Amino acid sequence: MSEPLLSVRGLARHFPLYAPGVRRRVAGVSKAVDDVSFELASGESLGLVGESGSGKTTTARCILRAMDPTAGEVLFRLPDGRRVDLAKLSSGELKPIRQHAQMIFQDPFSSLNPRMTVRDIVGEPLVIHRVARGAELDARVSEILQRVGLKPEHRSRYPHAFSGGQRQRIGIARALIMRPSLIVCDEATSALDVSVQAQVLDLLQELQREFRLTYLFVTHNLDVVRGFCDRVAVMRKGRIVELASTTEIFSAPQHPYTKILLSAVPSPDPDLPMNFNIGEELARLDAMTS
Amino acid sequence: MNFSAGIEFFVNRARMAAPRFVGLAKMSDPTPSVSAQASSPLLEVKNLRVSFFTRDGVVGAVQNVSFAIGRGRTLALVGESGCGKSVTASSLLRLVQPPGRILGGRILLRSRREGEIDIAHLDEKSGLLFKVRGGLVSMIFQEPMTALSPVHTVGSQVDEAILVHQDVSPAAARRLTLDMLQRVGIADATQRYHQYPHELSGGLRQRVVIAMALVCRPELLIADEPTTALDVTIQAQILGLIRTLQREIGFAVLLITHDFGVVAQMADDVAVMRHGEIVERGTVRGVLKHPEQAYTRTLLDALPSRRYAARAALMRRVDGE
């Protein structure tokens, strides 16, 4: 049991930068993800936080092979105990493994096909992996819809008939229907109102206990991480600058960047003033590190 | 000379002779004088009602909403999506589009430059409404990309805002633009002037939008979720920028947000909206620390975490170093 569900070692994803002009001449390389390593124990929630452009989403995508990493390995433990390197497998070999690792997306409006009914959206993974069809598929869709707080009769409706929070529940149902062990949440609650966000987070936590899920929670919202994750990895410029337990990150951050990031969060307590001079401090940090 | 004209003559003399009579003069004078305005709030919204007449029925988006903002003050309007906060904001500029309609109420803007204006009752084609929009009251939006034209350089867009409202030459407008771009913290303004919005980062775009909004020195700035689309570090910088410019230029801010953190850090007063009505109103400290309404408490409790303790510990640590 001590063996991690997922271990990422030296993960990198580089993008070529082209020089201006008609000829595509590679002028440099952008290191979106550079030497990222971490481990994820079964049943754990790891928060991956950072600003836009820090490489957190690219990391998540490389892990699920929505994107091919440039280097590194992504060792994933299958339910039967085998360990596979997701970074090396061909797409054909990946397909049966994909059911064990699913993703929940940020925007519940663009991640659901408006021309498919909820039954088709949520049941599509079952069809793709040829697990169920017909009446059995219907039954499983109804079951999972109930589990995420929707009604079975919502099956025949289209996404536009649902609110943002309900759509996110549909997205969760679609991810859960294959009973995955790993779920990557890419800004899963960022588009929602606070009260709806709280409900969705509660649901994710309930489901985690029930299905023994492991979450990789990608977000820019430190506040969400704090109530949700066991450990937090702070990313900046493609690297993890600090990885520690949530309590340590918030009560005793070690890296200067983590401290700056925390001080930028506006506190709902008017007596705890936030730091408006972030720009200067970041510039100072850059000067120090370069 | 008839009787009332005679009184007016003496009142005017008294006004010129001794400023302390001004308050007295106001009582008999139906048009408010400039100095009498200083004590009354810049913006006063009274019983504003906005409804949307849709095929499925009438939706009362804003129902009898009243609030006031003093000069140089910041009022935050908070609530969940659909509570009517953005409709309230857009009705201040008469931007509510059909099937929406302002049904009643008053929106009194006591402008230093133009006197008292009831925006709710201005004619759609009046020159005064034109002056209000972008001149006396300007607005910044959540998503800077949609507020900027993708086919014009950012410089020309700020120029346009000046040329529409001020009687200056294009060369003078350009100088004003460059000056404003620098003031909102855009380092290489002369170079940025010629760039298109897509060449700028989200934070820089929002700075351009702020420059556009402030270049005509408005008396009221409506900020509709100005930092919701931005990273925390960029958000901190943009909020800091709005605060600094507010102190320098002296405009009042109506801040529309759903983030209680932003409210606590930016506003003097807060109004909580729900289903088109203001359910609670007061000073920021009063409402956030001792909310009276159950709904406000629910919203505050929904914050993913109460981070007071850890932040306090962090502050102690930083102070101790």
HADDOCK unambig.tbl for C-alpha pairs under 7 A between the chains (distance, minus, plus):
assign (segid A and resid 51 and name CA) (segid B and resid 231 and name CA) 5.71 0.50 0.50
assign (segid A and resid 52 and name CA) (segid B and resid 231 and name CA) 6.64 0.50 0.50
assign (segid A and resid 193 and name CA) (segid B and resid 80 and name CA) 6.01 0.50 0.50
assign (segid A and resid 193 and name CA) (segid B and resid 81 and name CA) 6.79 0.50 0.50
assign (segid A and resid 194 and name CA) (segid B and resid 302 and name CA) 5.94 0.50 0.50
assign (segid A and resid 194 and name CA) (segid B and resid 303 and name CA) 6.19 0.50 0.50
assign (segid A and resid 195 and name CA) (segid B and resid 299 and name CA) 6.36 0.50 0.50
assign (segid A and resid 195 and name CA) (segid B and resid 302 and name CA) 5.15 0.50 0.50
assign (segid A and resid 198 and name CA) (segid B and resid 302 and name CA) 5.73 0.50 0.50
assign (segid A and resid 198 and name CA) (segid B and resid 304 and name CA) 6.33 0.50 0.50
assign (segid A and resid 220 and name CA) (segid B and resid 231 and name CA) 6.95 0.50 0.50
assign (segid A and resid 223 and name CA) (segid B and resid 304 and name CA) 5.79 0.50 0.50
assign (segid A and resid 223 and name CA) (segid B and resid 305 and name CA) 6.03 0.50 0.50
assign (segid A and resid 224 and name CA) (segid B and resid 304 and name CA) 5.24 0.50 0.50
assign (segid A and resid 226 and name CA) (segid B and resid 305 and name CA) 6.50 0.50 0.50
assign (segid A and resid 227 and name CA) (segid B and resid 304 and name CA) 5.84 0.50 0.50
assign (segid A and resid 227 and name CA) (segid B and resid 305 and name CA) 5.39 0.50 0.50
assign (segid A and resid 250 and name CA) (segid B and resid 310 and name CA) 6.07 0.50 0.50
assign (segid A and resid 251 and name CA) (segid B and resid 310 and name CA) 5.07 0.50 0.50
assign (segid A and resid 251 and name CA) (segid B and resid 313 and name CA) 6.29 0.50 0.50
assign (segid A and resid 251 and name CA) (segid B and resid 314 and name CA) 6.03 0.50 0.50
assign (segid A and resid 252 and name CA) (segid B and resid 314 and name CA) 6.79 0.50 0.50
assign (segid A and resid 261 and name CA) (segid B and resid 233 and name CA) 6.49 0.50 0.50
assign (segid A and resid 264 and name CA) (segid B and resid 232 and name CA) 5.95 0.50 0.50
assign (segid A and resid 264 and name CA) (segid B and resid 233 and name CA) 5.58 0.50 0.50
assign (segid A and resid 264 and name CA) (segid B and resid 236 and name CA) 5.66 0.50 0.50
assign (segid A and resid 265 and name CA) (segid B and resid 232 and name CA) 6.06 0.50 0.50
assign (segid A and resid 266 and name CA) (segid B and resid 261 and name CA) 4.52 0.50 0.50
assign (segid A and resid 266 and name CA) (segid B and resid 262 and name CA) 5.67 0.50 0.50
assign (segid A and resid 266 and name CA) (segid B and resid 265 and name CA) 6.32 0.50 0.50
assign (segid A and resid 267 and name CA) (segid B and resid 261 and name CA) 4.61 0.50 0.50
assign (segid A and resid 267 and name CA) (segid B and resid 264 and name CA) 6.90 0.50 0.50
assign (segid A and resid 268 and name CA) (segid B and resid 260 and name CA) 5.25 0.50 0.50
assign (segid A and resid 268 and name CA) (segid B and resid 261 and name CA) 3.86 0.50 0.50
assign (segid A and resid 268 and name CA) (segid B and resid 264 and name CA) 5.18 0.50 0.50
assign (segid A and resid 269 and name CA) (segid B and resid 264 and name CA) 5.99 0.50 0.50
assign (segid A and resid 270 and name CA) (segid B and resid 264 and name CA) 4.61 0.50 0.50
assign (segid A and resid 270 and name CA) (segid B and resid 265 and name CA) 5.84 0.50 0.50
assign (segid A and resid 270 and name CA) (segid B and resid 285 and name CA) 6.28 0.50 0.50
assign (segid A and resid 273 and name CA) (segid B and resid 265 and name CA) 6.46 0.50 0.50
assign (segid A and resid 274 and name CA) (segid B and resid 265 and name CA) 6.83 0.50 0.50
assign (segid A and resid 275 and name CA) (segid B and resid 236 and name CA) 6.96 0.50 0.50
assign (segid A and resid 276 and name CA) (segid B and resid 236 and name CA) 5.13 0.50 0.50
assign (segid A and resid 276 and name CA) (segid B and resid 237 and name CA) 5.64 0.50 0.50
assign (segid A and resid 276 and name CA) (segid B and resid 240 and name CA) 5.01 0.50 0.50
assign (segid A and resid 277 and name CA) (segid B and resid 237 and name CA) 6.65 0.50 0.50
assign (segid A and resid 278 and name CA) (segid B and resid 233 and name CA) 6.23 0.50 0.50
assign (segid A and resid 278 and name CA) (segid B and resid 236 and name CA) 6.71 0.50 0.50
assign (segid A and resid 278 and name CA) (segid B and resid 237 and name CA) 6.31 0.50 0.50
assign (segid A and resid 279 and name CA) (segid B and resid 237 and name CA) 6.52 0.50 0.50
